Amino acid sequence: MNLLEILEKIFGGNFAALASQFLGEPESNTKSAITSMLPALLGSIVQKGSTPDGASALMSALNSPQVDANLPGKISELFATGGGNQLVSAGSGLLSSLVGSKVNSLTGALSLMSGISGSSATNLIAMAAPMIMGALKRVVGEQGLNANGLMSLLGNQTKTLQNAIDPRLSQAMGLNLPGVGRAATAAVDTASSGLNKAIPWIILILAGLLGFWLLRTCSSEKAQRVAEETKSATTAAVQNTTEAAKSAVAAMRSINLPSGMKVDAPQGGFIDSLVTFVSNPSWAPGKSFAFDQITFETDSAALTPGSADQIAQLVTVLKEYPSINVSVEGHTDNTGDPAVNKKLSEDRAASVKAALIDKGLPPDRVTSMGWGAEKPVASNDTEEGKLKNRRVEITLQKK
């Protein structure tokens, strides 16, 4: 997952033009400042999140009401209503979470590099702060990451950022980015006990799937809200894992199939739980399993490329058990227009069905349907419960 690429998408539309008007600076200079600023700010977050204490502090900042996960999708609307001042005001309180005490050094260097004034550089960084934190909050929330997961995710941005940060800004901020391996290992070593040791790249896979969802901005507030409320992805083995397992990173294991073929999948995850269940000759129909590695593009039933591996693995497993038919079922939480939610859940279930058939599953072995919010597995009164309810799953039937 490339967090810098996500931020560049967010800031790459009309933000530079709107910000330049607000700041009274040439658009070209403002755009140059943004290009240099983003990797430096993200690098500062990575550095801060490279230790357990730093990651915990970042999580506290992200969980505060000051940080709005929906803010990156409201850029035009904000500037149209005088929101530039609101962004500056909101960002002033968040700058310590991004750059600590190096604000003045950063703004001075950024001003010299881009040609904008020092006060404009200060305001630009302040405007960026709530948007960057909002984008990160959305990734963390959608993935259900705890401080350890955030630490691992940030640590694995190092390779990209090392070549992207201008040395002048790196020096001004005193950046010393952690090594990828060191940050990831530290995150694993501080994971919850009672589980096999976590493998950091599993979190990156899950986070990468949701990255596709964030790379696009909706054309309207309504469309954005619908996409947020009805996405069906990354519910980490709802029926078969504990809360501890979902907050840590799952270990991989090699799963033996009846033909002698093996598939590698996260322990306790979708594929592992499914094979364990159907391996029992006396299994009963009606059992459901939620996908944990498929996502869809924004406000769409189109599967992201990262979903292909789990689709292929499921087809491999089902071919090993020819007596099983499956129903692909889409679900949402209870927020938003029920009719819109149900239609999108139907379309996404149908999309998964089509992908299974495309990978070689006989069409007469799979059906699809969408339930909207009719079948929750958790309370919709909390964000955690809503996340569990937004899912796509398969229900097993015998031929």
Backbone hydrogen bonds, N-H to C=O, Kabsch-Sander energy under -0.5 kcal/mol:
donor,donor_aa,acceptor,acceptor_aa,energy
3,L,1,M,-0.7
6,I,2,N,-1.6
7,L,3,L,-2.3
8,E,4,L,-2.5
9,K,5,E,-1.8
10,I,6,I,-2.0
11,F,7,L,-2.7
12,G,8,E,-0.6
18,L,14,N,-2.4
19,A,15,F,-3.3
20,S,16,A,-2.5
21,Q,17,A,-1.8
22,F,18,L,-2.1
23,L,19,A,-2.7
24,G,20,S,-1.7
25,E,20,S,-1.9
30,T,26,P,-2.4
31,K,27,E,-2.9
32,S,28,S,-2.0
33,A,29,N,-2.2
34,I,30,T,-2.3
35,T,31,K,-2.4
36,S,32,S,-1.9
37,M,33,A,-2.4
38,L,34,I,-2.3
40,A,36,S,-0.9
41,L,37,M,-2.7
42,L,38,L,-2.6
43,G,39,P,-2.4
44,S,40,A,-1.9
45,I,41,L,-1.8
46,V,42,L,-2.6
47,Q,43,G,-2.5
48,K,44,S,-2.3
49,G,45,I,-2.6
50,S,47,Q,-1.2
51,T,48,K,-0.7
55,A,51,T,-2.9
56,S,52,P,-2.2
57,A,53,D,-2.2
58,L,54,G,-2.3
59,M,55,A,-2.3
60,S,56,S,-2.1
61,A,57,A,-2.1
62,L,58,L,-2.7
63,N,59,M,-2.1
64,S,61,A,-1.0
67,V,64,S,-1.7
68,D,66,Q,-0.6
69,A,67,V,-0.6
71,L,68,D,-1.3
73,G,70,N,-1.3
74,K,71,L,-2.4
75,I,72,P,-0.5
78,L,74,K,-2.5
79,F,75,I,-2.3
80,A,76,S,-2.1
81,T,77,E,-1.0
81,T,78,L,-0.7
82,G,79,F,-1.4
83,G,78,L,-4.1
85,N,82,G,-0.9
86,Q,82,G,-0.6
87,L,83,G,-2.8
88,V,84,G,-2.3
89,S,85,N,-2.5
90,A,86,Q,-2.9
91,G,87,L,-3.0
92,S,88,V,-1.9
93,G,89,S,-0.8
93,G,90,A,-0.6
94,L,91,G,-1.3
95,L,91,G,-1.4
97,S,94,L,-1.4
98,L,94,L,-0.9
98,L,95,L,-0.7
99,V,95,L,-3.2
100,G,95,L,-0.8
100,G,96,S,-0.7
102,K,99,V,-2.0
106,L,102,K,-2.5
107,T,103,V,-2.8
108,G,104,N,-2.2
109,A,105,S,-2.1
110,L,106,L,-2.7
111,S,107,T,-2.3
112,L,108,G,-1.9
113,M,109,A,-2.1
114,S,110,L,-2.3
115,G,111,S,-2.2
121,A,117,S,-2.4
122,T,118,G,-2.2
123,N,119,S,-2.4
124,L,120,S,-2.7
125,I,121,A,-2.3
126,A,122,T,-2.1
127,M,123,N,-2.4
128,A,124,L,-2.0
129,A,125,I,-1.9
131,M,127,M,-0.7
132,I,128,A,-2.8
133,M,129,A,-2.5
134,G,130,P,-1.8
135,A,131,M,-2.3
136,L,132,I,-2.3
137,K,133,M,-2.5
138,R,134,G,-1.9
139,V,135,A,-1.9
140,V,136,L,-2.6
141,G,137,K,-2.8
142,E,138,R,-2.8
143,Q,139,V,-1.9
144,G,140,V,-1.0
145,L,140,V,-1.9
146,N,247,S,-0.6
150,L,146,N,-2.5
151,M,147,A,-2.3
152,S,148,N,-2.1
153,L,149,G,-2.5
154,L,150,L,-2.7
155,G,151,M,-2.2
156,N,152,S,-1.5
157,Q,154,L,-2.0
158,T,155,G,-1.1
161,L,157,Q,-2.2
162,Q,158,T,-2.5
163,N,159,K,-0.6
163,N,160,T,-0.6
164,A,161,L,-0.9
165,I,161,L,-2.1
169,L,166,D,-0.9
170,S,166,D,-2.4
171,Q,167,P,-2.5
172,A,168,R,-1.8
173,M,169,L,-2.1
174,G,170,S,-0.9
175,L,170,S,-2.3
183,A,179,G,-2.4
184,A,180,V,-2.4
185,T,181,G,-2.6
186,A,182,R,-2.2
187,A,183,A,-2.0
188,V,184,A,-2.0
189,D,185,T,-2.6
190,T,186,A,-1.1
191,A,188,V,-1.9
195,L,192,S,-0.5
199,I,250,A,-0.6
202,I,199,I,-1.9
203,I,199,I,-0.6
203,I,200,P,-0.9
204,L,200,P,-1.3
205,I,201,W,-2.1
206,L,202,I,-2.3
207,A,203,I,-3.1
208,G,204,L,-2.9
209,L,205,I,-1.8
210,L,206,L,-1.4
211,G,207,A,-1.6
212,F,208,G,-1.2
213,W,209,L,-0.7
214,L,210,L,-1.3
215,L,211,G,-1.4
224,Q,220,S,-2.2
225,R,221,E,-2.3
226,V,222,K,-2.6
227,A,223,A,-2.3
228,E,224,Q,-2.2
229,E,225,R,-2.6
230,T,226,V,-1.8
231,K,227,A,-0.8
233,A,231,K,-0.5
233,A,390,R,-0.7
234,T,294,I,-0.7
235,T,291,F,-1.1
236,A,234,T,-0.8
237,A,235,T,-1.4
238,V,235,T,-0.5
240,N,237,A,-0.7
241,T,237,A,-1.1
246,K,242,T,-1.9
247,S,243,E,-1.3
248,A,244,A,-1.1
253,R,265,A,-2.2
255,I,253,R,-0.6
255,I,263,V,-3.4
256,N,254,S,-0.5
257,L,261,M,-2.9
260,G,257,L,-2.2
263,V,255,I,-1.9
265,A,253,R,-2.1
265,A,263,V,-0.5
267,Q,251,A,-4.7
269,G,266,P,-2.0
273,S,269,G,-2.8
274,L,270,F,-2.2
275,V,271,I,-2.6
276,T,272,D,-2.2
277,F,273,S,-1.9
278,V,274,L,-2.5
279,S,275,V,-1.5
280,N,277,F,-1.2
283,W,280,N,-2.0
286,G,396,L,-3.1
287,K,284,A,-0.6
289,F,394,I,-2.3
291,F,392,V,-2.4
297,E,302,A,-2.7
300,S,297,E,-1.4
304,T,295,T,-2.2
307,S,304,T,-2.1
308,A,305,P,-1.6
311,I,307,S,-1.7
312,A,308,A,-2.6
313,Q,309,D,-2.5
314,L,310,Q,-2.3
315,V,311,I,-2.1
316,T,312,A,-2.2
317,V,313,Q,-2.3
318,L,314,L,-2.8
319,K,315,V,-2.1
320,E,316,T,-0.9
320,E,317,V,-0.8
321,Y,317,V,-0.7
321,Y,318,L,-0.7
324,I,321,Y,-1.8
325,N,397,Q,-3.3
326,V,365,R,-2.8
327,S,395,T,-2.1
328,V,367,T,-3.1
329,E,327,S,-0.5
329,E,393,E,-3.3
330,G,369,M,-2.1
331,H,391,R,-2.5
332,T,372,G,-3.3
333,D,229,E,-0.9
341,N,337,D,-2.7
342,K,338,P,-2.6
343,K,339,A,-2.2
344,L,340,V,-2.3
345,S,341,N,-2.3
346,E,342,K,-2.3
347,D,343,K,-2.4
348,R,344,L,-2.5
349,A,345,S,-2.0
350,A,346,E,-2.4
351,S,347,D,-2.0
352,V,348,R,-2.0
353,K,349,A,-2.3
354,A,350,A,-2.5
355,A,351,S,-1.9
356,L,352,V,-2.4
357,I,353,K,-2.2
358,D,354,A,-2.4
359,K,355,A,-1.5
360,G,357,I,-1.6
361,L,356,L,-2.3
365,R,362,P,-2.1
366,V,363,P,-1.2
367,T,326,V,-1.8
369,M,328,V,-2.1
371,W,330,G,-3.0
374,E,371,W,-2.1
382,T,379,S,-0.7
386,K,382,T,-2.2
387,L,383,E,-2.2
388,K,384,E,-1.7
389,N,385,G,-1.8
390,R,386,K,-1.5
391,R,331,H,-0.9
391,R,389,N,-1.1
393,E,329,E,-2.5
394,I,289,F,-2.4
395,T,327,S,-2.3
396,L,287,K,-2.8
397,Q,325,N,-2.8
399,K,323,S,-2.3
